[in-house]
Each structure stands twice: as structure tokens, then as C-alpha cells.
Amino acid sequence: MIDMKTRIDQAVKDAMRAGDQVTRQTLRLVLAAIKQSEVDQRIVLDDNAVFSILQKEVKTRNESMDDARKADRPDLIQELEEEIEVLKKFLPEEIDDEALLNLAKAAVSEVGAASPADMGKVMKILIPRVQGQAAGSRISKAVRSLLRS
């Protein structure tokens, strides 16, 4: 099985051959973020860590889109939407809310969590299970809703 970094690198080469500037530019930035993370941590990132970087890049672009909307910049919004679509091609399909809630319930019962103070224990178990399939904010929201009730 080919690893995620190799897939992204190959996609950059394919985009260069095809003249796809958006894909080439977006994925080069992702590869730079991966390389920076590897240098900073002095490790070789596995696919889960690469998924985290991809999710972070999507989140950053979503935040930039919000700013572009406030500034009434449709040109930037379109560019950011295109970049997000490129990034989503490399992420696993997003898990739906019901499945996420079921996984969160299983994690809560597994650690015996009873209050919001136990949220960290639940998150520690749940995040690796849904890595790349849900944003951290969605995961914490699901866990928080279970621990409040």
C-alpha cells in the first residue's frame, strides 16, 4: 500500500504535467507543512499525522474563507474552495454525525467517563479511531454533548 506522502507527491507531479496550477500549488504547500513537521519533530510522519496536517490545512482555508466573505472577496472565496476540494481528495470520507456519536458513546463507556472532567480520557481514545474522518471540533462537540447529559 502506498503511503499518503507518496500519493501527494505523485499528485503534484501529475498536476505539473497537466498544468493544474491550483492542485500543484496546494499540494506543494501541504508537502512543505509535512516536511516542516518532520524536521521539527525529528520523525517520519505516518498517514494519521499526514491526515491531521491535511485537516489543519482545510480548517485554515475555511477560516480564510470566512474572512474573505467579510471582506466581500468572491475571487478569494472561489480560490479557497478549489483548494479545499483538492485537499479533500486525500482525506478519508467524512464520518456522519450519527456514526460519530455512536463511536463517542462507545469511548465514553470504555473509559467509564461520567462528567466533562473526563473529556480528555475519552478524546485520547476516540481521536485515533476517527483520525482523518472528522475534525477535532466535531469530535469534541460530540463527546461534550454526551458528558453533559
HUJO-V27700 format. One record per run of one state. SS is the DSSP state (helix for helix, strand for strand, loop for the rest). FROM is the first residue (numbers start at 1). TO is the last residue. Records with the same first field share a line. If there is no record, write none. Layout:
SS->FROM-TO ; FROM-TO
This chain:
loop->1-3 ; 19-20 ; 42-46 ; 71-73 ; 89-96 ; 112-115 ; 130-135 ; 149-149
helix->4-18 ; 21-41 ; 47-70 ; 74-88 ; 97-111 ; 116-129 ; 136-148
